[in-house]
Amino acid sequence: MDTFFSILGDEECRQIWDRIDEALQFRPSVRANIPFQLPEPWVVHDLAYFPVDQQYEDFESAVVQALAGCLGEDGWIYALDWQHSGFRYDPRLPITERSHWVEDERYGGVLGGGYNAYFPEFYPDGDYYFFVQRDLKWGYLGHPWRKELWLFGAPLVERLSPKLEELGFPVKPV
């Protein structure tokens, strides 16, 4: 990748969501208490407040550093926004933009023949955001209305969970 992301094609996006639905038993719902079944180890962090200014920068930096540290030989992970665009993401490269215009003939004369693909935020702000290793060995799942981060897989839990606690996002019993 020449930049920190590349937008997934429809088929690859459908395939990774099918794998997530099957492997993690992802069942989005406003009623379901736990929308995932994650492999051990996993932990949930409470995002009771929205970090602002330096707090958000520290939060985002901790997340990006942990994702990059877990990357190993893979070169990229999936960054997914449920019901929206999906990306291959290299957390070792700086995030330079959050939206990207995509020409798409399916939109014809509507909206100028394309759409804006928005790279997901690390703090869930209304959608489910997933940052997952391509074989689903570890990942970071943002729950939008419960204001929680679900981490799974030893590499990510060990790297990121202590940092989130230092930043004031405590582990939450589920």
Secondary structure, 3 states (H helix, E strand, C coil): CCCCEEECCHHHHHHHHHHHHHHCCCCCCCCCCCCCCCCCCEEEEECCCCCCCHHHHHHHHHHHHHHHHHCCCCCCEEEEECCCCEEEECCCCCCCCCEEEEECHHHCCHHHCEEEEECCCCCCCCCCEEEECCCCCCEEEEECCCCEEEEECHHHHHHHHHHHHHCCCCECCC
